Amino acid sequence: MSEMAPAKTLQRPSRRASLAVGVLAACALAAAVGSATPATGKKQKDERPNVVVVMSDDQTADSMRFMSQTNQQLGGEGATFTNSFASFPLCCPSRATFLTGQYPHNHGVLSNDEEEEGGYQSLDSTNTLAVWLQQAGYYTAHIGKYLNGYEQVPNTIPPGWTEWHGSTRTYQFYGYQLNEQGALVDYGSTADQYSTDVYTQKAVDLIHRRAPESQPFFLSLAYLAPHGGGPNPSPQPPDDCESTAKPAPRHANAFDDEPLPQPPSFNEADVSDKPAAIQNRAPLTDAQVANIQREYRCRIESLLAVDDGVAQVIQALRDEGEFEDTVFVYTSDNGFFHGEHRIAMGKTRVYEPSIRVPLIVHAPGVPDGVTVDDLAANTDLAPTIVELTGAEPGRTMDGLSLLPAAESPGLRRGRAILIETRSYAAVRTARYVYVENATGELELYDLDNDPDELQSLHDDPAYDGAQAALASLLGRLRTCTGSGCRATPALELKLAFKDGESGRGECAKGAVKAKLKGPDAGLVTGSVAFSVGSKDVGADEAGPYKRRIPGGKLKKRGKSNVIATLATIDGREMTLDERVRRC
């Protein structure tokens, strides 16, 4: 090796590599032991993890503060993603994304209504996550809400589901109907028929039935809360939740004194920077604000039964000795407005209350109680589950596995998330959200300086460079597929050093030179920070970005992780790292 030749990439064993070996072995085992073993008459246990996905409806990320059991029991033993987004903030398109790992422009569900390229009929249900898992040998079960429009074919059980309890009269907390394995079953109006609790009971029963079996299971549990629902008036307390979510009777009036959050965007005073659709909204009246507060309290009260449900499902898994090895995901299909930007209620619009959703992931190998700030999206759920189960996807997925970010919470992958509806396309990076509305109106928000999106900067010359880069990025994402949707800045960290043990495995004798290289080096803006592990070793304020690292900064034994942390002009954040051994 020449004196200052670039260091070779050092390969590190990963938990995911070990997991992949285990999954392949388990798949082989599942195929080989379909019959009882001669000696014992018992089937061997398939070691692949069970999968539980709990999805609420129209839940804001902020409302997670009222779900103490979920935060403690699931978040405390898993990873909480603080920047998780719905790629299409509307029920049916979002749920179709969960089932496919694809952006809506690829899976084709673009609304809740079949007449507008949406609904249950618009999704190819023969090619979904449930089908892939069933084909991989999983027992698959769904309980609760499915895709909008499923109610039109209530006698149908979609492909891929071994056990089916799908809602056919969905938006009712009482007096609802489920397709129970092909039989339509009506539920009543007594307190014990409250839908959230019934769904939970069915999930707990399934776990106790299926956990002792050799076959792993996939459970999709989809609650209606905190979405609005009937009947109106409610047959059970409370009596002040007309035309909104109905809490369980035991939680009636639990938040009668809870104030309505009023961030700076609430009933926004100056909307002159916004598109006409927002400018034309009159400020909210006192009566409207009072109604928003009433509905808000009912909605967060309804989440208390969901919180109970998650805790009961976790307890059932613990009772069966399965929780530690279960992939457990908690999320929502989209967020919701409570008066922000003068929007009294609803979703679909590009602003943070609508697109930001809760996300907690518990899985084997994920550290306990970590917080992940890197961007995530609902496109990532299917890829994560596929990786952990060894299922073979039948589609080219647009998302990526969340495991690397969960295992290394400080990681920044240079991600950009596409947000798309029928009325706009937008790109969300760590710093910016840039929007191209179907009307031709543009929006640009600098979230570092304006997290409440009060002032669009699309006409500010100071942001011309960022806007041009974001427009180019959005142009690529609008029609992306597969790896093109996951493209990150073409950058790498190169290490050069004098090799002290040529022929015996490279090691650095003396200082190491770290340098940022790649075709997208021109996109880097600001300073690049360099560190060895968690220890800062300085920053470079301008390109070419490089740093000399004294040999004394490296570990005396083992390998040191040299890290570069950077941002690009379009607001993506990225960490690059290479490992080197000190002689």
FIDO-46251 format. One line per field, with one value per residue (C-alpha): x, y, z; residue in three letters; residue number from 1. Coordinates in pm, 1 decimal. Example, Ala and Ser with C-alpha at 12.3 -4.5 7.8 and 13.67 -1.06 7.14 Angstrom:
2
X = c(1230.0 1367.0)
Y = c(-450.0 -106.0)
Z = c(780.0 714.0)
residuo = c(ala ser)
num = c(1 2)
This chain:
583
X = c(0.0 141.7 202.1 -127.0 -342.3 -716.5 -814.2 -1023.8 -1379.6 -1380.4 -1666.9 -1842.4 -2069.4 -2422.1 -2709.2 -2915.5 -2670.0 -2698.6 -3076.4 -3087.7 -2902.4 -3146.6 -3449.6 -3324.1 -3262.6 -3611.2 -3766.4 -3587.0 -3703.6 -4063.6 -4050.4 -3884.3 -4094.6 -4448.7 -4512.6 -4465.5 -4125.2 -4129.7 -3978.2 -4210.0 -4511.9 -4473.6 -4390.1 -4074.0 -4117.8 -4058.8 -3812.4 -3917.6 -4072.4 -4442.5 -4554.9 -4815.6 -4909.4 -5150.4 -5284.5 -5502.2 -5701.6 -5640.1 -5404.3 -5162.2 -4808.8 -4864.1 -5149.9 -4907.4 -4841.5 -5176.4 -5081.4 -4860.4 -4881.2 -4787.5 -4497.4 -4368.8 -4424.3 -4364.7 -4150.2 -3957.1 -3844.7 -3827.9 -3752.3 -3969.4 -3944.8 -4001.4 -4007.2 -4242.6 -4468.7 -4766.6 -4678.1 -5044.9 -5223.6 -5558.2 -5699.0 -5715.2 -5401.1 -5200.5 -5321.6 -5250.1 -4894.4 -4859.6 -4971.9 -4737.2 -4434.1 -4504.4 -4585.7 -4945.4 -4835.2 -4709.7 -4981.2 -5255.7 -5483.3 -5520.5 -5833.2 -6092.1 -6343.6 -6348.2 -6476.9 -6159.9 -5898.4 -5923.5 -6080.4 -6051.1 -6118.3 -5820.7 -5563.1 -5443.6 -5519.9 -5357.7 -5017.1 -4990.9 -4787.0 -5048.1 -5014.9 -4635.4 -4638.0 -4897.4 -4689.4 -4389.0 -4575.1 -4726.8 -5074.1 -5221.5 -5509.8 -5681.0 -5910.9 -6100.2 -6092.5 -5954.8 -5950.1 -6225.3 -6475.0 -6436.6 -6784.2 -6924.7 -6820.7 -6889.3 -6900.3 -6547.5 -6233.5 -5934.7 -5655.4 -5373.9 -5572.4 -5598.6 -5828.8 -6056.1 -6254.2 -6292.8 -6525.4 -6813.9 -6990.1 -6672.2 -6743.0 -6945.4 -6819.7 -7143.2 -7381.3 -7101.3 -7070.0 -6776.9 -6717.1 -6611.8 -6454.5 -6728.7 -7022.5 -7159.8 -7196.2 -7374.5 -7264.1 -7482.7 -7481.3 -7392.3 -7069.7 -6909.5 -6969.3 -6752.6 -6554.0 -6203.6 -6246.1 -6399.9 -6113.3 -5867.0 -6040.6 -6023.1 -5651.1 -5573.2 -5770.7 -5582.6 -5245.8 -5337.6 -5464.3 -5178.6 -4868.7 -4841.7 -4844.4 -4526.3 -4640.3 -4557.4 -4840.6 -4898.3 -5168.9 -5304.0 -5512.3 -5681.3 -5876.8 -6129.3 -6025.5 -5958.3 -6147.4 -6498.0 -6779.8 -7137.5 -7388.1 -7518.9 -7629.9 -7413.0 -7593.8 -7324.9 -7153.3 -7026.4 -7305.1 -7089.5 -6917.0 -7168.1 -7019.1 -6672.7 -6486.7 -6665.0 -6450.6 -6512.1 -6768.0 -6499.8 -6305.9 -6601.4 -6503.9 -6148.7 -6010.0 -6281.7 -6016.2 -5753.0 -5672.7 -5678.4 -5320.7 -5280.3 -4937.5 -4835.9 -5006.7 -5341.2 -5599.1 -5305.2 -5341.2 -5155.2 -5205.0 -5106.2 -4808.3 -5033.3 -5221.2 -5564.2 -5734.0 -5594.6 -5614.5 -5986.1 -6048.8 -6189.5 -6036.1 -6197.1 -6473.4 -6498.5 -6780.3 -6567.5 -6276.0 -6506.1 -6628.5 -6273.1 -6186.2 -6491.2 -6404.9 -6037.5 -6118.8 -6339.9 -6071.5 -5795.4 -6036.1 -6099.4 -5725.7 -5724.5 -5900.1 -5647.7 -5371.8 -5537.1 -5561.3 -5192.5 -5104.9 -5335.3 -5189.0 -4836.5 -4937.7 -5082.5 -4753.5 -4561.3 -4787.4 -4705.3 -4333.8 -4342.6 -4303.3 -3924.7 -3916.7 -4219.0 -4202.4 -4453.8 -4535.4 -4764.1 -4861.6 -5149.7 -5263.6 -5240.1 -5255.1 -5531.0 -5592.5 -5733.4 -5741.1 -5386.6 -5365.4 -5738.6 -5823.7 -6086.8 -6064.3 -5951.5 -5626.8 -5477.9 -5311.3 -4934.5 -4880.7 -4716.5 -5026.6 -5161.7 -4853.7 -4668.6 -4775.0 -4678.1 -4438.7 -4292.0 -4108.4 -4017.8 -3820.9 -3544.9 -3215.4 -3366.3 -3223.5 -3458.5 -3602.9 -3418.5 -3538.9 -3477.6 -3483.9 -3399.4 -3687.3 -3921.9 -4237.2 -4520.6 -4346.7 -4091.1 -4324.0 -4351.3 -3975.8 -3899.5 -4138.3 -4014.2 -3655.3 -3740.9 -3958.7 -3779.8 -4098.9 -4056.5 -4221.2 -4420.3 -4371.7 -4078.1 -4100.1 -4019.3 -3940.9 -3648.7 -3603.3 -3614.3 -3377.2 -3049.4 -3188.6 -3333.3 -3008.1 -2802.5 -3032.5 -2784.3 -2771.2 -2876.9 -2937.0 -2978.7 -3345.1 -3615.6 -3981.4 -4236.6 -4576.1 -4834.5 -5208.8 -5434.6 -5393.4 -5017.8 -4679.2 -4423.1 -4084.0 -4003.9 -3637.4 -3487.8 -3495.4 -3746.5 -4086.2 -4130.8 -4473.1 -4594.8 -4973.6 -5190.6 -5297.9 -4939.4 -4891.2 -4566.4 -4476.9 -4142.1 -4092.7 -3764.0 -3851.3 -3530.0 -3636.2 -4012.4 -4132.7 -4495.9 -4485.2 -4599.8 -4410.3 -4362.8 -4028.5 -4096.8 -4054.9 -3750.7 -3435.0 -3221.9 -3371.3 -3344.7 -3064.6 -3245.2 -3570.3 -3406.8 -3244.6 -3572.0 -3764.0 -3513.8 -3540.1 -3920.2 -3915.8 -3729.4 -3947.4 -4282.4 -4233.8 -3979.6 -3989.7 -3794.4 -3435.9 -3499.6 -3730.3 -3454.9 -3173.4 -2947.6 -2667.9 -2381.1 -2117.5 -1862.5 -1600.9 -1250.8 -969.7 -603.2 -313.2 32.5 -5.4 200.7 148.1 143.2 30.3 -107.8 -428.3 -420.1 -371.3 -295.6 53.8 19.5 -242.9 -545.4 -675.4 -1055.5 -1201.9 -1552.5 -1582.7 -1848.0 -2045.3 -2278.4 -2005.5 -2124.7 -2459.2 -2296.3 -2359.9 -2236.7 -1973.5 -1896.4 -1831.6 -1583.1 -1566.1 -1408.5 -1692.3 -1861.9 -1550.9 -1546.7 -1228.2 -1325.3 -1509.8 -1434.8 -1630.9 -1588.2 -1505.5 -1311.8 -1424.0 -1142.6 -983.6 -651.4 -706.2 -401.5 -324.1 -361.6 -735.2 -784.6 -846.3 -538.8 -717.9 -984.2 -1120.4 -1226.3 -1531.0 -1452.8 -1771.4 -1859.2 -2191.9 -2323.0 -2622.5 -2704.3 -2853.2 -3192.4 -3202.1 -3106.7 -2889.7 -2636.5 -2376.9 -2092.6 -1854.5 -1554.4 -1357.9 -983.9 -747.2 -459.6 -122.2)
Y = c(0.0 339.3 588.7 778.4 547.2 542.6 296.8 3.1 -26.6 -235.3 -483.1 -518.5 -803.7 -676.1 -807.1 -797.2 -1034.2 -1274.7 -1236.0 -1310.0 -1636.7 -1722.3 -1639.7 -1856.2 -2140.4 -2096.9 -2095.9 -2420.0 -2560.5 -2458.7 -2646.4 -2951.1 -3005.3 -2973.1 -3316.8 -3436.4 -3564.8 -3942.6 -3935.0 -3688.4 -3652.6 -3273.6 -3016.5 -2817.3 -2447.8 -2212.6 -1958.8 -1669.8 -1380.1 -1318.3 -982.3 -752.1 -422.5 -195.4 94.2 372.7 606.5 981.8 1002.0 1291.1 1231.3 1480.3 1271.5 991.1 1178.0 1045.5 681.5 611.8 230.7 217.2 455.7 266.9 -93.4 -69.1 242.9 147.4 -174.7 -48.7 248.5 559.7 738.7 1111.3 1200.3 949.7 1051.9 930.7 951.9 1021.3 1149.4 983.0 652.6 423.7 534.7 519.6 172.6 51.5 181.1 -21.2 -334.1 -282.2 -78.1 146.9 511.1 568.3 655.4 296.9 100.5 307.2 388.0 766.4 834.6 671.4 661.3 404.2 668.0 874.1 600.4 486.5 251.0 -121.6 -212.4 -6.6 -221.0 -550.9 -750.7 -1063.0 -901.4 -757.8 -804.6 -1049.3 -1264.5 -1260.7 -1361.8 -1631.9 -1772.6 -1767.2 -1991.9 -1735.6 -1758.4 -1418.9 -1245.1 -907.6 -747.3 -419.0 -152.8 -244.7 -34.4 217.1 64.1 -285.5 -226.6 -254.4 -620.6 -728.9 -1102.0 -1098.3 -1211.8 -1052.3 -1282.3 -1354.5 -1366.2 -1695.3 -1546.2 -1250.5 -1015.8 -721.3 -431.8 -404.4 -120.4 59.6 403.9 293.3 249.8 63.2 -116.2 -213.9 -529.8 -762.2 -1026.7 -1312.4 -1576.0 -1526.0 -1476.0 -1123.8 -1062.0 -760.2 -606.2 -415.9 -99.2 -217.5 -107.0 -447.8 -413.8 -101.1 -168.5 -95.1 -338.7 -608.1 -580.6 -609.2 -919.4 -1084.6 -1001.6 -1139.8 -1455.6 -1505.4 -1472.1 -1730.1 -1966.5 -1926.5 -1866.0 -2231.7 -2345.0 -2404.2 -2163.1 -1791.0 -1542.3 -1196.4 -996.5 -672.9 -490.4 -174.3 38.9 306.8 550.8 840.1 879.5 1020.0 768.8 695.3 632.3 980.9 1018.5 762.1 487.1 501.1 781.4 1040.8 1250.0 1531.9 1349.2 1406.6 1369.1 1275.9 985.6 797.3 708.4 393.1 454.7 401.0 693.5 929.8 1288.3 1186.3 1497.5 1750.1 1992.4 1921.9 2242.5 2244.4 2279.0 2613.3 2624.8 2938.1 2790.0 2765.5 2989.8 3142.3 3520.8 3591.9 3338.8 3568.4 3340.9 3036.5 2908.6 3051.1 2748.3 2856.2 3232.1 3196.5 3046.5 3293.0 3299.0 3050.9 3192.5 3146.1 2898.4 2698.3 2692.9 2570.5 2289.8 2192.4 2172.5 1952.6 1715.0 1713.1 1599.4 1317.5 1206.6 1182.2 1011.2 747.5 676.9 557.2 234.0 190.8 235.5 -31.5 -253.9 -228.8 -312.1 -617.2 -743.6 -703.4 -885.4 -1173.1 -1200.8 -1193.9 -1459.9 -1683.8 -1604.5 -1440.8 -1066.2 -1045.1 -1217.7 -1040.7 -760.6 -509.1 -189.1 89.3 364.3 556.2 595.4 976.8 1275.0 1529.9 1903.6 2073.0 2435.8 2474.4 2707.2 2778.7 2416.4 2314.7 1940.1 1690.6 1573.4 1536.0 1879.3 1895.4 2056.8 1875.3 1792.4 1595.5 1417.3 1339.0 1013.1 811.0 520.8 281.5 -34.2 -322.6 -603.6 -851.4 -665.0 -316.7 -146.3 -69.9 277.2 450.9 760.8 782.1 1127.1 1017.6 1037.0 740.2 682.8 433.4 301.0 151.6 -76.5 -358.2 -362.1 -384.4 -674.4 -851.5 -830.2 -968.2 -1254.5 -1361.3 -1323.2 -1272.4 -948.8 -964.3 -594.6 -361.0 -174.7 195.3 210.2 77.0 -123.4 77.0 -161.0 20.3 348.0 173.5 -7.2 312.7 596.2 869.5 761.2 1009.5 843.5 1148.5 1066.5 1258.9 1158.3 1208.8 1337.7 1311.5 1356.9 1435.1 1808.2 1843.5 1676.1 1763.3 1655.0 1646.9 1651.1 1695.7 2074.2 2164.6 2088.0 2200.3 2182.0 2202.6 2242.3 2129.4 2494.1 2591.5 2757.9 2680.8 2656.6 2625.0 2604.9 2609.6 2383.7 2459.4 2821.5 2787.1 2450.3 2568.7 2654.9 3012.4 3167.7 3018.2 3120.3 3026.8 3392.5 3463.6 3500.3 3383.2 3036.4 3016.3 2759.5 2538.1 2563.6 2471.0 2166.8 2064.1 2106.3 1879.0 1624.5 1631.4 1588.2 1259.9 1134.9 1203.5 910.2 705.6 330.3 105.0 211.0 539.3 637.1 568.0 750.1 945.8 1192.4 1021.1 1081.6 871.7 915.0 815.7 745.0 760.3 668.1 510.7 135.6 10.1 -363.3 -425.7 -776.2 -844.8 -643.9 -269.1 -42.1 327.0 419.7 780.8 1026.6 948.8 1184.4 1181.8 1334.5 1369.0 1258.5 1180.3 1327.6 1515.7 1686.5 2014.3 1977.0 1988.2 2314.3 2461.3 2280.0 1910.0 1780.5 1500.4 1271.2 949.4 764.0 1017.5 1236.7 1552.2 1606.5 1931.1 2056.2 2188.5 2498.0 2473.1 2222.3 2017.2 1882.3 1700.0 1653.8 1529.0 1297.1 1240.4 877.4 940.3 1001.8 640.4 350.1 163.8 -165.2 -256.7 -38.8 324.1 460.6 780.1 976.4 1274.8 1453.0 1683.9 1856.5 1921.6 2235.0 2060.9 1995.7 1630.4 1520.2 1242.4 1059.2 875.9 647.7 426.4 213.7 201.4 10.2 180.5 7.2)
Z = c(0.0 -93.2 184.2 151.8 -58.1 15.1 281.4 171.6 297.4 611.8 628.3 961.6 1065.0 1127.1 1331.3 1013.0 842.8 1135.2 1129.0 757.9 816.6 1094.4 880.4 593.0 832.7 980.0 631.5 554.9 886.9 813.9 484.4 635.7 947.4 820.2 967.1 1321.7 1427.1 1479.2 1827.5 1996.2 1768.8 1803.7 1539.4 1581.7 1649.4 1355.9 1495.3 1273.1 1465.9 1497.7 1360.0 1515.5 1351.8 1539.7 1334.1 1472.0 1248.7 1211.2 1509.4 1552.1 1667.5 1950.7 2095.3 2181.6 2506.0 2630.5 2564.9 2864.4 2849.5 2482.2 2535.7 2839.0 2736.9 2362.5 2330.4 2643.1 2476.1 2118.9 1896.7 1880.8 1546.2 1595.1 1225.4 1067.5 778.6 579.3 211.5 125.7 437.7 374.6 500.1 197.2 8.3 331.1 423.1 70.1 113.6 433.8 246.7 -50.1 57.7 -240.4 -292.3 -412.9 -766.4 -789.1 -607.2 -773.4 -477.4 -499.4 -293.7 -68.5 -354.4 -631.6 -874.9 -811.7 -860.0 -501.9 -256.6 -199.8 -562.1 -687.0 -507.0 -649.9 -336.8 -477.9 -424.4 -73.4 243.0 374.8 63.0 82.9 448.7 394.3 108.5 342.1 586.5 823.3 975.3 884.1 1061.2 1030.5 1286.1 1234.0 967.2 626.6 309.2 238.7 -1.5 140.1 286.2 -67.4 -87.7 272.0 197.7 55.1 235.6 61.7 -56.2 186.8 510.1 698.2 961.0 891.0 1117.5 880.5 950.5 703.3 885.9 974.7 1114.0 1414.0 1768.9 1849.1 1615.9 1377.4 1171.2 1104.8 843.2 1072.8 851.0 592.1 830.3 879.7 1254.1 1402.9 1731.4 1973.1 2180.3 2530.7 2694.9 2639.9 2264.7 2232.4 1914.6 2043.3 2331.7 2110.9 1861.9 2149.7 2287.9 1947.1 1917.9 2263.9 2188.0 1863.0 2036.6 2299.0 2027.4 1783.3 1998.6 2110.6 1747.2 1550.1 1277.6 1327.0 1287.9 1141.6 1318.5 1171.0 1433.2 1300.8 1547.2 1444.1 1718.9 1721.8 1390.6 1416.1 1421.2 1521.0 1638.5 1709.4 1978.8 2150.0 2340.5 2608.5 2801.0 2740.2 2589.9 2453.4 2164.7 1888.0 1536.9 1657.6 1819.8 2098.3 2399.4 2599.2 2875.9 3139.4 2992.8 2956.7 3041.6 3135.3 2964.3 3037.5 3159.2 2893.8 2702.6 2325.3 2195.6 2024.1 1857.3 1662.5 1355.1 1532.5 1361.7 1173.8 1162.2 836.6 557.6 271.9 194.2 154.4 -153.5 -226.5 -72.3 265.9 206.8 138.0 480.4 729.8 1077.5 1312.7 1528.2 1904.1 1846.5 1603.1 1846.2 2123.0 1898.7 1800.2 2169.3 2240.6 1958.9 2054.2 2406.9 2277.2 2036.8 2295.8 2538.2 2270.7 2257.6 2618.2 2516.6 2232.2 2490.8 2705.9 2398.1 2315.9 2677.5 2673.0 2345.4 2484.1 2802.6 2601.0 2411.8 2740.5 2889.8 2594.0 2614.5 2270.7 2319.5 2308.5 1970.7 1820.8 1566.3 1705.5 1517.5 1639.3 1395.4 1237.6 878.1 886.9 1121.2 1174.2 1203.6 1512.1 1396.2 1261.0 960.0 1008.0 926.2 1178.9 1106.8 845.2 687.4 333.6 332.3 330.8 671.3 961.9 1173.1 875.7 741.4 1066.9 1233.1 1541.6 1490.5 1746.2 1639.1 1868.8 1709.3 1791.3 1794.3 1828.2 2139.5 2426.5 2461.6 2178.1 1997.5 1623.6 1463.4 1109.4 860.9 820.6 617.6 587.7 275.0 516.1 712.6 459.0 380.5 752.3 803.3 490.4 612.5 954.5 829.1 512.8 307.8 -66.2 -184.9 -505.5 -573.8 -616.2 -286.6 -262.1 109.0 307.8 623.5 945.9 1124.0 1047.3 1184.5 1491.5 1563.4 1518.9 1634.1 1547.2 1185.2 915.2 581.3 358.1 305.5 126.1 162.6 -113.6 -0.8 -277.3 -316.2 -609.7 -538.6 -474.0 -471.6 -207.1 -82.4 289.2 392.7 737.1 696.1 424.8 284.2 -75.5 -238.9 -596.8 -588.1 -879.0 -911.8 -992.4 -653.2 -472.2 -104.7 71.7 447.6 636.7 929.0 1115.8 1153.0 1110.0 1245.0 1243.1 870.5 918.4 628.3 284.8 135.1 -226.2 -331.4 -113.7 -330.8 -39.0 -86.3 -464.9 -450.5 -201.4 -395.3 -725.4 -564.7 -401.2 -727.1 -900.0 -618.7 -629.0 -1005.4 -962.0 -678.0 -845.0 -1082.5 -888.2 -840.1 -609.0 -548.6 -728.8 -441.5 -190.9 -368.8 -137.0 -215.3 -396.9 -130.3 52.1 319.3 215.3 461.4 368.6 594.4 608.5 641.7 931.2 874.7 501.4 416.0 764.9 749.2 703.7 1001.9 1038.4 1140.6 1247.2 1128.8 913.5 647.8 611.8 298.2 158.3 -204.3 -461.0 -753.1 -515.6 -315.8 -467.9 -288.3 54.4 234.3 560.5 760.8 775.8 1126.9 1180.3 1481.0 1598.0 1759.4 1984.6 2013.9 1802.7 1603.7 1432.0 1125.6 779.1 679.0 301.6 31.5 -33.3 302.7 479.7 819.7 952.0 1248.2 1470.5 1538.6 1909.9 1857.2 1746.8 1981.3 2097.0 2043.1 1794.7 1519.1 1539.1 1362.9 1171.7 1104.9 887.8 949.0 677.7 521.9 158.2 5.0 -28.9 345.2 358.2 650.0 622.2 826.0 656.4 836.3 781.8 1024.6 1071.7 1299.3 1473.9 1453.8)
residuo = c(met ser glu met ala pro ala lys thr leu gln arg pro ser arg arg ala ser leu ala val gly val leu ala ala cys ala leu ala ala ala val gly ser ala thr pro ala thr gly lys lys gln lys asp glu arg pro asn val val val val met ser asp asp gln thr ala asp ser met arg phe met ser gln thr asn gln gln leu gly gly glu gly ala thr phe thr asn ser phe ala ser phe pro leu cys cys pro ser arg ala thr phe leu thr gly gln tyr pro his asn his gly val leu ser asn asp glu glu glu glu gly gly tyr gln ser leu asp ser thr asn thr leu ala val trp leu gln gln ala gly tyr tyr thr ala his ile gly lys tyr leu asn gly tyr glu gln val pro asn thr ile pro pro gly trp thr glu trp his gly ser thr arg thr tyr gln phe tyr gly tyr gln leu asn glu gln gly ala leu val asp tyr gly ser thr ala asp gln tyr ser thr asp val tyr thr gln lys ala val asp leu ile his arg arg ala pro glu ser gln pro phe phe leu ser leu ala tyr leu ala pro his gly gly gly pro asn pro ser pro gln pro pro asp asp cys glu ser thr ala lys pro ala pro arg his ala asn ala phe asp asp glu pro leu pro gln pro pro ser phe asn glu ala asp val ser asp lys pro ala ala ile gln asn arg ala pro leu thr asp ala gln val ala asn ile gln arg glu tyr arg cys arg ile glu ser leu leu ala val asp asp gly val ala gln val ile gln ala leu arg asp glu gly glu phe glu asp thr val phe val tyr thr ser asp asn gly phe phe his gly glu his arg ile ala met gly lys thr arg val tyr glu pro ser ile arg val pro leu ile val his ala pro gly val pro asp gly val thr val asp asp leu ala ala asn thr asp leu ala pro thr ile val glu leu thr gly ala glu pro gly arg thr met asp gly leu ser leu leu pro ala ala glu ser pro gly leu arg arg gly arg ala ile leu ile glu thr arg ser tyr ala ala val arg thr ala arg tyr val tyr val glu asn ala thr gly glu leu glu leu tyr asp leu asp asn asp pro asp glu leu gln ser leu his asp asp pro ala tyr asp gly ala gln ala ala leu ala ser leu leu gly arg leu arg thr cys thr gly ser gly cys arg ala thr pro ala leu glu leu lys leu ala phe lys asp gly glu ser gly arg gly glu cys ala lys gly ala val lys ala lys leu lys gly pro asp ala gly leu val thr gly ser val ala phe ser val gly ser lys asp val gly ala asp glu ala gly pro tyr lys arg arg ile pro gly gly lys leu lys lys arg gly lys ser asn val ile ala thr leu ala thr ile asp gly arg glu met thr leu asp glu arg val arg arg cys)
num = c(1 2 3 4 5 6 7 8 9 10 11 12 13 14 15 16 17 18 19 20 21 22 23 24 25 26 27 28 29 30 31 32 33 34 35 36 37 38 39 40 41 42 43 44 45 46 47 48 49 50 51 52 53 54 55 56 57 58 59 60 61 62 63 64 65 66 67 68 69 70 71 72 73 74 75 76 77 78 79 80 81 82 83 84 85 86 87 88 89 90 91 92 93 94 95 96 97 98 99 100 101 102 103 104 105 106 107 108 109 110 111 112 113 114 115 116 117 118 119 120 121 122 123 124 125 126 127 128 129 130 131 132 133 134 135 136 137 138 139 140 141 142 143 144 145 146 147 148 149 150 151 152 153 154 155 156 157 158 159 160 161 162 163 164 165 166 167 168 169 170 171 172 173 174 175 176 177 178 179 180 181 182 183 184 185 186 187 188 189 190 191 192 193 194 195 196 197 198 199 200 201 202 203 204 205 206 207 208 209 210 211 212 213 214 215 216 217 218 219 220 221 222 223 224 225 226 227 228 229 230 231 232 233 234 235 236 237 238 239 240 241 242 243 244 245 246 247 248 249 250 251 252 253 254 255 256 257 258 259 260 261 262 263 264 265 266 267 268 269 270 271 272 273 274 275 276 277 278 279 280 281 282 283 284 285 286 287 288 289 290 291 292 293 294 295 296 297 298 299 300 301 302 303 304 305 306 307 308 309 310 311 312 313 314 315 316 317 318 319 320 321 322 323 324 325 326 327 328 329 330 331 332 333 334 335 336 337 338 339 340 341 342 343 344 345 346 347 348 349 350 351 352 353 354 355 356 357 358 359 360 361 362 363 364 365 366 367 368 369 370 371 372 373 374 375 376 377 378 379 380 381 382 383 384 385 386 387 388 389 390 391 392 393 394 395 396 397 398 399 400 401 402 403 404 405 406 407 408 409 410 411 412 413 414 415 416 417 418 419 420 421 422 423 424 425 426 427 428 429 430 431 432 433 434 435 436 437 438 439 440 441 442 443 444 445 446 447 448 449 450 451 452 453 454 455 456 457 458 459 460 461 462 463 464 465 466 467 468 469 470 471 472 473 474 475 476 477 478 479 480 481 482 483 484 485 486 487 488 489 490 491 492 493 494 495 496 497 498 499 500 501 502 503 504 505 506 507 508 509 510 511 512 513 514 515 516 517 518 519 520 521 522 523 524 525 526 527 528 529 530 531 532 533 534 535 536 537 538 539 540 541 542 543 544 545 546 547 548 549 550 551 552 553 554 555 556 557 558 559 560 561 562 563 564 565 566 567 568 569 570 571 572 573 574 575 576 577 578 579 580 581 582 583)
